Structure formats: structure tokens, C-alpha cells
Amino acid sequence: MPIKTKLVMSLFMTFFMALIMSGIMGVINGGPAALARWPMGFAMAWPIAFIVTQFVTPLAFNLAFMVAPPGRA
């Protein structure tokens, strides 16, 4: 996969994951009042998620290929 495609996919994936998870965890931990702080939590979570993804993705792919190699049903 081209590096540009990997980076764009990581941007989209981390955007949605950080948006959803920061909202859910905010409501779980702080109740509905936490929704006012959600944008700040998301703004902090997204860049962290993007950076971490750059390091974790190769490991996740290696583990996935070990557990479920291509061509194995």
C-alpha cells in the first residue's frame, strides 16, 4: 500500500476513533455534563492516536498475519 494512502487512512481512522471514544468515555466518566468538554478531549486525543497508530499498525498487521495468515479460511 502506498505511504500516502496509509497516512490518509490513519488520519481518517484515528479521527473517527478519537471522536467516538472521547465522547463515550467522557459521558461514562462525567455524565452528560462532560459533553461540554468533549471538543477539548477530542482535540487532545486525535494527535496522540495518530502518532501511536504509526508505531502500532505494523505490529498489529504482523500479529494479524500470524493469527490468520492469508489463504487460510
C-alpha positions as a Markdown table, in Angstrom:
| # | Residue | x | y | z |
|---|---|---|---|---|
| 1 | Met | 0.0 | 0.0 | 0.0 |
| 2 | Pro | 1.4 | 3.4 | -0.9 |
| 3 | Ile | 2.7 | 5.5 | 2.1 |
| 4 | Lys | 0.3 | 8.4 | 1.2 |
| 5 | Thr | -2.7 | 6.0 | 1.3 |
| 6 | Lys | -1.5 | 4.6 | 4.7 |
| 7 | Leu | -1.2 | 8.1 | 6.2 |
| 8 | Val | -4.6 | 9.3 | 4.9 |
| 9 | Met | -6.2 | 6.1 | 6.1 |
| 10 | Ser | -4.6 | 6.6 | 9.5 |
| 11 | Leu | -5.9 | 10.2 | 9.6 |
| 12 | Phe | -9.4 | 9.1 | 9.0 |
| 13 | Met | -9.3 | 6.1 | 11.2 |
| 14 | Thr | -7.8 | 8.0 | 14.2 |
| 15 | Phe | -10.2 | 10.9 | 13.6 |
| 16 | Phe | -13.3 | 8.7 | 14.0 |
| 17 | Met | -11.9 | 6.6 | 16.8 |
| 18 | Ala | -10.8 | 9.6 | 18.8 |
| 19 | Leu | -14.1 | 11.4 | 18.2 |
| 20 | Ile | -16.2 | 8.4 | 19.3 |
| 21 | Met | -14.1 | 7.2 | 22.1 |
| 22 | Ser | -13.5 | 10.6 | 23.7 |
| 23 | Gly | -17.3 | 11.2 | 23.6 |
| 24 | Ile | -18.2 | 7.8 | 25.0 |
| 25 | Met | -15.5 | 7.8 | 27.8 |
| 26 | Gly | -16.4 | 11.4 | 28.7 |
| 27 | Val | -20.1 | 10.5 | 29.2 |
| 28 | Ile | -19.2 | 7.3 | 31.1 |
| 29 | Asn | -16.8 | 9.1 | 33.4 |
| 30 | Gly | -18.5 | 12.5 | 33.8 |
| 31 | Gly | -22.1 | 12.1 | 32.7 |
| 32 | Pro | -23.9 | 14.3 | 30.2 |
| 33 | Ala | -22.1 | 17.4 | 31.6 |
| 34 | Ala | -18.9 | 16.1 | 30.1 |
| 35 | Leu | -20.2 | 16.8 | 26.6 |
| 36 | Ala | -19.1 | 20.4 | 27.1 |
| 37 | Arg | -15.5 | 19.2 | 27.5 |
| 38 | Trp | -15.7 | 16.7 | 24.6 |
| 39 | Pro | -14.2 | 19.0 | 22.0 |
| 40 | Met | -11.1 | 19.6 | 24.1 |
| 41 | Gly | -10.8 | 15.9 | 24.9 |
| 42 | Phe | -11.1 | 15.1 | 21.2 |
| 43 | Ala | -8.5 | 17.8 | 20.2 |
| 44 | Met | -6.0 | 16.2 | 22.6 |
| 45 | Ala | -6.8 | 12.6 | 21.7 |
| 46 | Trp | -6.6 | 12.8 | 17.9 |
| 47 | Pro | -3.0 | 13.7 | 17.5 |
| 48 | Ile | -2.0 | 11.2 | 20.2 |
| 49 | Ala | -4.0 | 8.5 | 18.5 |
| 50 | Phe | -2.4 | 9.3 | 15.1 |
| 51 | Ile | 1.1 | 9.2 | 16.4 |
| 52 | Val | 0.5 | 5.9 | 18.3 |
| 53 | Thr | -1.1 | 4.4 | 15.3 |
| 54 | Gln | 2.1 | 5.0 | 13.2 |
| 55 | Phe | 4.0 | 2.7 | 15.7 |
| 56 | Val | 1.3 | 0.2 | 16.5 |
| 57 | Thr | 0.0 | -0.5 | 13.0 |
| 58 | Pro | 3.0 | -2.6 | 11.8 |
| 59 | Leu | 2.8 | -4.7 | 15.0 |
| 60 | Ala | -1.0 | -5.2 | 14.6 |
| 61 | Phe | -0.5 | -6.3 | 11.0 |
| 62 | Asn | 2.2 | -8.8 | 12.0 |
| 63 | Leu | 0.0 | -10.2 | 14.7 |
| 64 | Ala | -3.0 | -10.5 | 12.4 |
| 65 | Phe | -0.9 | -12.3 | 9.8 |
| 66 | Met | 0.3 | -14.7 | 12.5 |
| 67 | Val | -3.2 | -15.5 | 13.8 |
| 68 | Ala | -5.0 | -15.5 | 10.4 |
| 69 | Pro | -2.5 | -15.9 | 7.6 |
| 70 | Pro | -3.7 | -15.1 | 4.1 |
| 71 | Gly | -5.1 | -18.0 | 2.2 |
| 72 | Arg | -6.3 | -19.7 | 5.5 |
| 73 | Ala | -10.0 | -20.0 | 5.8 |
